[in-house]
Amino acid sequence: MSIRRSPLLSLLSIWLFGLLMLLGPTVQAFELSQVKAGFPDATRLADVEGEHPAKAVYAGDTLLGYAFETDDIAPIPAYSGRPISMLVGIDLEAHITQATILGHEEPIMLVGIPEQRLVDYADAHAPHHVNERLRVGENLDAISGATVTVIVLTETVMRSARRVAAEQGLIDDPLATPPAEVRYDVFEPADWETLVGDGTIRRLHLTHGEIDEAFVGTPAEGYASGQDADSTFIDLYVTYLNAPTAGRNLLGDIVYEQLMERLDEGEHAIGVMAQGDYSFKGSGYVRGGIFDRIEASQGNTNIAFQDSDHRRIVRMAVDGAPRLTERDIFIIRDDVEFDPGEPWELGLLVRRAAGPLETEFVRFNAHYSIPERFIERFEPPVEEALWVQVWRDRTFQIAVLGAGLAVLTAIMLFQDVLVRYPRVFAPLRVGFLVYTVVFIGWYSLAQLSVVNILTFIHSLMGGFSWESFLIDPMMFILWSFVAVTLLMWGRGVFCGWLCPFGAMQELINKVARKIRVPQYELPFAVHERLWALKYIILLALFAVSLHSLGQAERYAEVEPFKTAVTMRFQREWAFLLYALGLLAISAFTHKAYCRYICPLGAGLAIPARLRLFDWLKRHRGSCGTPCQICAKECEVAAIHPDGRINANECHYCLDCQVTYHDDRRCPPMVKRRKRYEKAARASSKGGAVETFPADAAQGSQAKLQRIPTLQEE
């Protein structure tokens, strides 16, 4: 009988199979041929045990090192929000033998920087040791314009290499929990009963009956001692002598101090004491110098004692101690890496004859854990996030940027005062524009881009990670500041003050005006229609990004920022001509690119419609009708003929506010000044009248009569 399977069931089965494949363990994709770059003599690869997937590289039966993919070990998000996939090899001395790029989606490398430069940068990691602190610009040559990318690449290689090297025993694990330390300042006088009762001394008591029971089922079963089953076979006590409460009470102050002085750093002393019919020392150590009846162990480490590790306790200083026939000290050497805070045990090997020439052994363990009050524990080290390292390394840049943003914030908050003093405000603005071009742009490479907006939107749609944005502190701080100023004053704070390419255009135009280069402006009706062009470009880039973010980043070269700022004009001639052409146009038409083409400006203008403040002042009933001075002097033509300021297009240069307070150029202010002057002349001829100070009207030094002012918004 055949069973017909529905198409829906078939599709469901395929989907489930694919899901299981995705959820299953990652399969190493690299092959022997790819490893040859780091291990030329390699003949085969083999799996290794461990948490981090890696391959052992062999030449015949000789182990050469290990190779692994970083995606499986340290997938650190880069500028694109996705990790850079690397194939890394390390030798048995933990030196990097190769760092090969398998794939990446970094936008800075898609267009602008030759791929070979990133390949050469990756190769430069060999033959550095995995514990070296590699810094971009010090141990490794930086790639201008790709700072974030190379920082992430280096951290990806070094972090994954350290993890594999530690797991394979090539280096000490940098993330291992530090061993506990004895608190030598903690001492509690106590007698024997107290020390045994609180666990400072641990006991192992075995009877002859228990020993006979342990050998049941072995060839030694028939060789019982014949002693009373309840009689003591051995009564054994063990303690950790480094702790003062144990060592001082048992040995006395003088002997304890002498013992501690003889111990080297990292060495530990344990006390073993016993009575009964069985000796834990035996006689083997006399002949061969090895104590073959006891063995300490901690974790996977077994500790055997030799005669050089042995000291006798001549006299017990503690009150109430039983009569113990064997009293000895055993030293645990530093190469064992013993941790007093971790549980350990002393194994007692009991040997019994199983025939004329054969013996059987049974092991009994005395478990020991030190009381917590005698030690200090430490938190395991946490691998520092990459963005924290980057922020610490860029303290200077962050400080200078913070100072600049603080100055700009003060300018925005006290703009009404500054614009009254054009001789102070004008050089201040030019100086800030130079700061923006030189420091923010060319030095810090912190030019914001529409690519940042697209990347942010896609990260919200996919796996959002703060580390991707925190990795570049300058960009993160700038974006944070821009986000705040967008909500407060609109896009103009960034476009008019913080955009390096916009600042270049403005400085070029100022020089052009100084040397009387003719200026060209489109009719306002045409100019207003061209505003829409940058929004169309923005929407087109966003649409392309939905299909392919990488392709959208290529088309985002409509922005000349990478050429003029990030790459400092070091690019192919086509990109260079495009950027220089836009700068040349700005000499004749102020910020033509910003007005009509810039998709970043369009992207900022959309959320800027939610701004909270409109601090740009206008004379109600006078601005625009009939006065057109501000509209004609607005360098980006953001003022409508009717006097309204279009906040979506305004670059917040504050030139209109300088004119607003100028009683020599602004008609309403000129009219007001003349009224004050007329009133002053009249007052000089008449009697005493109410006056007000000379600064009530700029340009007048006389005391003026109070006259109602024009109503203002």
HUQUIRA-V577220 format. One line per field, one symbol per residue. phi: phi as a letter, one per 20 degrees, with the letter a starting at -180 (. if undefined). A space follows every 50 residues. Layout:
BEGIN
phi=???
END
This chain:
BEGIN
phi=.ededfgfffffffffffffffefffefefdgffegfdcgefdadbfceq fefbdedddmdeferccaefgeccfefdffncfeecdcccefdmefdabd feracfffefcpdggffffffffffedfffefeecfndfcffdgncgfgf fffffffffffffffffenecfffdfffffdfefedbcgbeffffffenf dddcdcdffffgffefndgefedffnfgfeffebddccbdeffgfeffff dnfffffffffffffnecdddccbbpedefemcfffedmceedcbebbme ddceddffedceefbeeefnfffdeccbdceefffflfdfeefbbdeded dcfcrgcdccccdcddeccfgffeccecfffdfffffffffffdgfffff fffffffffffffdffefffcgfeffffffffffgfffefefeeldefbf fffffffffffdefbfffeffdfffffffffffffffecofffffecdeg fffgffffffffffemffdccfggffgfffgfffffffffffffffebff fffffffgfeffffdfelmdbffffffffffffffffdcflffffddfff gffefffffegeccefecefncfncefcffffeffdledfgenfeeffdf dlfmfffffgeeedcfgfffffffffffffffffeeefcfcbffffcfnd deedffcgeffcf
END
